[in-house]
Amino acid sequence: MNIKIFIILLLLFLSCKAQNGTEPMEQKEPIEQTEPITKPDSLGQTGTTEQSDTMKNSKSFSYLALGDSYTIGESVSEKERYPNQFADSLRLLKYKIENPLIIARTGWTTDELNKGIDAVSPKGKYDLVTLLIGVNNQYRGRDTAEYRAQFAQLLKRSINYSALGNKGVIVISIPDWGATPFAEDRNRELIAKQIDIFNKINKEESEKESVYYFDITGISRQAVTSPELIARDRLHPSGKMYQLWVKLFFDSAFNILKEGLK
């Protein structure tokens, strides 16, 4: 074979091999994965993001809290009051709620709370209403029959202020002040028995009206061994105790608010 022809053929062969080689193609960047359309919300339930945002942003809830020193938060800061702690807990979940309207004063009995409500004369309906009253009736030695009648009246007023009627009302039991350092030289056993009698009454009246009822008295009695649950005045709950109350009734209160959106 002519040497020139051989060289030409060899060059053509090598050129074709280079064009048809087996080197790997350049790898593309992976496609970014998008978030699923449905994802759990703050409470662990599943729903579309659009539905969740609509529920959270469609309304600002209202809250009426009725009571005495335990509701106004004697000896704690405003943010440590249990109505305010509930509102702040809701805001952490990205829900809107107005500052609670608190009608309460240290020392109030049932009849004095009634007069206090008359003086403020709240307008409209509220998405949530809580009622806690009676410790001063017990402290002053007031009649239990009187307490029943006046508590029943307050409960009906609470229901009337509720946008959901009886389904929007929460009654909270009376704490046992006999478990506090303030009462260390008192007859704690007698105080406990009397508190239980008053709580039996408010629970019975709550059951008659089919409202939510939460017994926080057991939590208050933990103060005997847990001094951090008591405020600096040695008598009223600390913000930490109020936090335990809110933890107890939060789910039910939250469900009340969700029901109002339907």
C-alpha positions in Angstrom: 0.0 0.0 0.0 1.3 3.4 -0.9 2.6 5.0 2.3 0.8 8.2 1.7 -2.6 6.5 1.3 -1.9 4.5 4.6 -1.2 7.7 6.5 -4.3 9.3 5.2 -6.5 6.3 6.2 -4.9 6.2 9.6 -5.6 9.9 10.2 -9.3 9.4 9.1 -9.7 6.4 11.5 -8.3 8.3 14.5 -10.5 11.3 13.8 -13.7 9.2 13.7 -12.8 7.5 17.0 -12.4 10.9 18.7 -15.9 12.1 17.6 -17.6 8.9 18.7 -15.7 8.6 22.1 -17.3 7.4 25.4 -16.6 10.4 27.6 -19.7 11.1 30.0 -22.1 13.9 29.3 -21.9 16.9 31.6 -24.2 16.3 34.7 -27.1 18.9 35.1 -27.9 20.5 38.5 -30.7 18.6 40.3 -34.2 20.2 40.0 -35.1 22.0 43.2 -37.9 20.2 45.1 -40.8 22.4 46.0 -42.8 22.2 49.3 -45.9 20.1 49.2 -49.2 21.9 48.8 -50.4 20.5 52.1 -48.4 20.8 55.2 -49.1 20.6 59.0 -50.1 23.8 60.7 -49.0 25.0 64.2 -51.3 22.5 65.9 -50.2 19.5 64.0 -53.3 19.3 61.8 -53.1 19.1 58.1 -54.7 21.6 55.7 -53.8 23.6 52.6 -51.5 26.6 53.2 -54.2 28.8 51.6 -56.9 27.6 54.0 -54.5 28.0 57.0 -53.6 31.6 56.0 -57.2 32.5 55.4 -58.3 31.3 58.8 -55.5 33.1 60.6 -55.9 36.4 58.8 -59.7 36.6 58.3 -60.7 37.8 61.8 -59.4 39.4 65.0 -60.9 37.5 67.9 -62.4 39.2 71.0 -62.2 38.0 74.6 -64.1 39.0 77.7 -62.7 37.9 81.1 -64.8 38.3 84.2 -63.6 37.8 87.7 -61.7 39.2 90.7 -58.0 39.4 91.7 -57.2 36.1 90.0 -58.4 37.5 86.6 -56.9 41.0 87.0 -53.6 39.4 88.1 -53.0 40.9 91.5 -49.2 41.2 92.1 -48.1 40.1 88.6 -47.4 42.1 85.5 -50.1 42.7 82.9 -48.6 40.2 80.5 -48.6 37.5 83.2 -52.4 37.6 83.8 -54.0 34.5 82.5 -56.2 36.3 79.9 -53.2 38.0 78.5 -51.1 34.9 78.5 -53.9 33.1 76.5 -54.0 36.0 74.0 -50.2 35.9 73.6 -50.2 32.1 73.1 -52.7 32.5 70.3 -50.6 35.2 68.7 -47.6 32.9 68.7 -49.7 30.7 66.5 -50.2 33.6 64.1 -53.8 34.2 65.0 -55.1 37.7 65.7 -56.8 38.5 68.9 -57.7 41.9 70.5 -56.4 42.7 73.9 -58.8 41.0 76.4 -61.5 43.1 78.0 -61.0 42.4 81.7 -63.8 43.3 84.1 -62.3 42.3 87.5 -61.0 43.8 90.7 -59.2 42.5 93.7 -61.7 41.7 96.5 -64.8 41.5 94.4 -67.6 39.1 95.3 -70.3 37.9 93.0 -72.6 40.9 93.6 -69.7 43.3 93.2 -68.7 41.7 89.8 -72.3 42.1 88.7 -72.2 45.8 89.5 -68.8 46.1 87.8 -70.3 44.6 84.6 -73.1 47.1 84.8 -70.6 50.0 85.2 -68.6 48.9 82.1 -71.6 47.8 80.1 -69.7 45.9 77.4 -71.2 46.2 73.9 -71.7 43.4 71.4 -70.7 39.8 71.5 -67.4 38.2 72.3 -65.7 35.1 70.7 -64.6 33.9 74.1 -65.9 34.6 77.6 -64.3 33.3 80.9 -65.7 33.5 84.4 -63.9 33.0 87.7 -65.5 34.3 90.9 -66.2 33.3 94.4 -63.1 33.3 96.5 -64.1 36.5 98.3 -67.5 35.1 99.0 -65.8 32.3 100.8 -63.2 34.6 102.5 -65.9 36.9 103.9 -68.0 34.0 105.1 -70.9 34.8 102.7 -73.8 32.4 102.4 -73.5 29.6 99.9 -77.1 29.9 98.7 -76.5 33.5 97.9 -73.4 32.5 96.0 -75.3 30.0 93.9 -78.0 32.5 93.0 -75.5 35.3 92.1 -73.1 33.0 90.3 -76.0 31.6 88.2 -76.9 35.1 87.3 -73.3 35.9 86.3 -73.1 32.8 84.2 -76.3 33.7 82.3 -74.8 37.1 81.7 -71.6 35.5 80.4 -73.6 33.3 78.0 -75.5 36.4 76.7 -72.1 38.1 76.0 -70.9 35.0 74.1 -71.2 34.9 70.3 -71.7 31.2 70.6 -73.9 31.2 73.6 -73.1 28.5 76.1 -70.6 27.0 73.7 -68.4 30.0 74.0 -68.1 30.3 77.8 -65.4 28.8 80.1 -65.9 28.7 83.9 -62.7 28.4 86.0 -62.8 27.0 89.5 -61.8 28.9 92.6 -58.1 28.5 93.6 -57.4 27.4 97.2 -55.7 30.4 98.9 -55.2 28.2 102.0 -52.3 26.6 100.2 -50.4 29.8 100.1 -47.7 31.1 102.5 -50.2 33.9 103.5 -52.4 31.2 105.1 -49.6 29.2 106.9 -51.0 30.2 110.3 -54.7 29.6 109.2 -56.8 26.4 109.3 -55.8 25.2 105.9 -58.0 22.1 106.1 -61.1 24.2 106.8 -60.3 26.6 104.0 -59.9 23.7 101.6 -63.3 22.2 102.6 -65.0 25.6 102.1 -63.4 26.2 98.8 -64.5 22.7 97.7 -68.1 23.6 98.6 -68.1 26.8 96.6 -66.5 25.0 93.7 -69.2 22.3 93.9 -71.8 25.0 93.4 -70.2 26.7 90.5 -69.5 23.3 88.8 -73.2 22.3 89.2 -74.4 25.6 87.8 -71.9 25.3 84.9 -73.2 21.8 84.1 -76.8 23.1 84.1 -75.9 25.6 81.4 -73.6 23.1 79.5 -70.5 25.4 79.5 -66.9 24.4 79.7 -65.6 24.0 83.2 -61.9 23.7 84.2 -60.8 22.7 87.7 -57.5 24.6 88.4 -57.9 24.2 92.2 -55.6 21.2 92.2 -52.9 23.3 90.5 -53.3 26.0 93.1 -52.7 23.4 95.9 -49.3 22.6 94.5 -48.1 25.9 95.9 -47.6 24.2 99.3 -44.5 22.5 97.9 -43.8 24.8 94.9 -43.3 28.4 96.2 -42.5 29.6 92.6 -46.3 29.3 91.9 -47.0 32.2 94.3 -46.5 35.9 93.6 -44.4 38.2 95.8 -47.4 39.0 98.0 -47.4 35.4 99.2 -51.1 35.1 98.4 -51.9 35.3 94.7 -50.7 33.1 91.8 -47.5 33.9 90.0 -47.2 34.1 86.3 -46.0 30.6 86.3 -49.1 29.3 87.9 -51.3 31.3 85.5 -49.3 29.7 82.7 -50.3 26.2 84.0 -54.0 27.3 83.9 -53.7 28.5 80.3 -52.1 25.2 79.3 -55.0 23.4 80.9 -57.8 25.2 79.0 -56.0 26.4 75.9 -57.1 23.7 73.5 -60.8 24.1 74.5 -60.6 27.8 74.2 -58.9 27.6 70.8 -61.6 25.2 69.6 -64.3 27.7 70.7 -62.6 30.3 68.5 -62.4 28.0 65.6 -66.0 27.1 65.9 -66.9 30.8 65.6 -65.2 30.9 62.2 -67.6 28.3 60.7 
